[in-house]
Amino acid sequence: MLIAYGFETLARGLYHYSINSNLFINNENYIFFKNIIIFFGGIFTLSIFLVNFKFGNKAVSSKLLPDENLFLLGGGIYLGTFLIATNIDFRLIFLLFTFPLLIKFKNIYIYLYIIFYIICLNALFIESGDRYSILYALKSIIIHSMKLYIYTLVVYYLSCLINKNLIINLPFLKHKR
């Protein structure tokens, strides 16, 4: 399914391809496999967040700027829907809210983000041919890699934004003097 996104979509795509090719995923182990992919997707997300987040006392902003609010809206919707369920690509429209903040950074990662976003929005036009062919599998890998790249960048910048505006003190992370 090129026109959907989310960790569950990745699991479902691998399941359908595996069933047709008699590979390792079948009806008996699909639910387990799907839950493993969602679990590791959550671990991936949490690790990006934790690496980027500074716990303890720090200077924080007192107010979010309008472009930061828009990013929280669009990025939060994409992050939540990517983690929780399979979603059709029309929800990618919410990522437009991330653009005002991201275009301020002007780096190659943001340019790739925008290019991948445009390609992913047009995935319906790329989807064609036998769903069980190697060509279709290759197209799926490319499109879903782009969606995962977008997801990773959203998580990264979302954690930067939260880090800038939120103090979290955890007793077990205090440094001993």
C-alpha positions in Angstrom: 0.0 0.0 0.0 1.9 3.0 -1.2 -0.9 5.4 -0.4 -0.9 4.7 3.4 1.6 5.3 6.1 2.3 4.1 9.7 4.2 1.3 11.4 1.1 -0.9 11.0 1.1 -0.2 7.2 4.7 -1.4 7.0 3.7 -4.6 8.8 0.7 -5.2 6.6 2.7 -4.7 3.4 5.4 -7.1 4.5 2.6 -9.6 5.5 0.9 -9.5 2.1 4.2 -9.8 0.3 5.3 -12.7 2.6 2.0 -14.6 2.1 2.3 -14.4 -1.6 5.9 -15.4 -1.7 5.7 -18.1 1.1 8.2 -16.2 3.3 8.4 -16.0 7.1 5.2 -14.0 8.0 1.9 -16.0 7.9 -1.6 -15.8 9.4 -0.4 -17.5 12.6 2.4 -14.9 13.4 1.1 -11.7 11.8 -0.3 -10.1 14.9 2.9 -10.8 16.8 5.0 -9.4 13.9 2.8 -6.3 13.7 3.1 -5.7 17.4 6.8 -6.1 17.3 7.1 -3.5 14.5 4.9 -1.1 16.4 6.9 -1.7 19.6 10.2 -1.1 17.9 8.7 2.0 16.1 7.8 3.3 19.6 11.4 2.6 20.9 12.8 4.3 17.8 10.6 7.4 18.5 11.4 7.4 22.2 15.2 7.1 21.5 15.2 10.1 19.2 13.3 12.1 21.7 15.5 11.1 24.7 18.7 11.8 22.8 17.6 15.2 22.0 15.8 16.2 25.2 17.8 17.7 28.1 16.3 16.9 31.5 16.7 19.0 34.6 16.9 22.8 35.0 17.4 24.8 31.9 16.3 28.1 30.4 13.0 27.7 28.6 10.9 30.0 26.4 7.8 31.4 28.1 5.7 31.4 25.0 5.5 29.5 21.7 5.8 31.4 18.5 3.0 31.0 15.9 5.1 28.8 13.6 6.0 26.6 16.6 2.3 26.2 17.4 1.6 25.2 13.9 4.5 22.7 14.0 3.2 21.2 17.2 -0.2 20.8 15.5 0.9 19.3 12.2 3.8 17.3 13.6 1.8 16.0 16.5 -1.0 14.7 14.3 1.5 13.0 11.9 3.5 11.5 14.8 0.4 10.2 16.6 -1.2 8.7 13.5 2.0 7.1 12.3 2.5 5.4 15.6 -1.0 4.3 16.3 -2.6 3.0 13.1 -2.7 2.7 9.3 -3.5 6.0 7.7 -4.3 7.0 4.1 -2.0 9.7 2.7 -4.6 12.5 2.7 -3.6 13.0 6.3 -0.2 14.1 5.1 -1.9 17.4 4.5 -1.4 18.1 8.2 2.4 18.3 7.5 1.8 21.6 5.8 1.6 23.1 9.2 5.2 22.1 9.8 6.6 24.1 6.9 6.6 27.6 8.4 9.0 26.5 11.2 11.1 24.1 9.1 11.8 26.4 6.2 13.6 28.7 8.7 16.4 26.1 9.1 17.3 26.1 5.4 19.4 22.9 5.4 19.6 19.8 3.2 17.5 17.8 5.6 14.6 20.3 5.2 14.9 20.4 1.4 14.8 16.6 1.3 11.8 16.7 3.7 9.9 19.0 1.3 10.9 16.9 -1.8 9.9 13.6 -0.1 6.6 15.2 1.1 5.7 16.2 -2.5 6.6 12.7 -3.8 4.6 11.0 -1.0 1.5 13.2 -1.6 1.6 11.9 -5.2 2.2 8.2 -4.3 -1.2 7.3 -5.8 0.3 8.1 -9.3 3.3 5.9 -8.6 1.2 2.9 -7.4 0.7 0.7 -10.4 1.5 -2.8 -11.5 1.3 -6.2 -9.9 1.4 -5.7 -6.1 3.5 -8.8 -5.6 6.2 -8.0 -8.1 9.8 -7.0 -7.3 9.2 -3.6 -8.9 6.2 -2.8 -6.7 8.2 -4.0 -3.7 11.0 -1.6 -4.7 8.6 1.3 -5.1 7.1 0.5 -1.7 10.5 0.5 0.0 11.4 3.8 -1.5 8.1 5.6 -0.7 7.9 4.2 2.8 11.5 5.1 3.4 10.6 8.7 2.5 7.7 8.6 4.9 9.9 7.2 7.6 12.5 10.0 6.9 9.7 12.6 7.3 8.6 10.9 10.5 12.1 10.9 11.9 12.6 14.6 11.1 9.2 15.5 12.7 10.2 13.5 15.8 13.6 15.2 16.0 12.2 18.8 15.6 9.3 18.1 17.8 11.6 17.0 20.6 13.7 20.1 20.0 10.6 22.3 20.3 9.4 20.5 23.5 13.0 20.7 24.9 13.0 24.4 24.4 9.6 24.9 26.1 9.4 22.3 28.8 11.3 21.4 32.0 11.1 17.8 33.2 12.9 16.9 36.4 13.3 13.2 37.1 14.8 12.3 40.5 16.8 9.4 39.2 18.5 11.6 36.6 19.9 14.1 39.1 23.7 14.4 39.1 25.5 13.7 42.3 28.0 16.4 43.5 
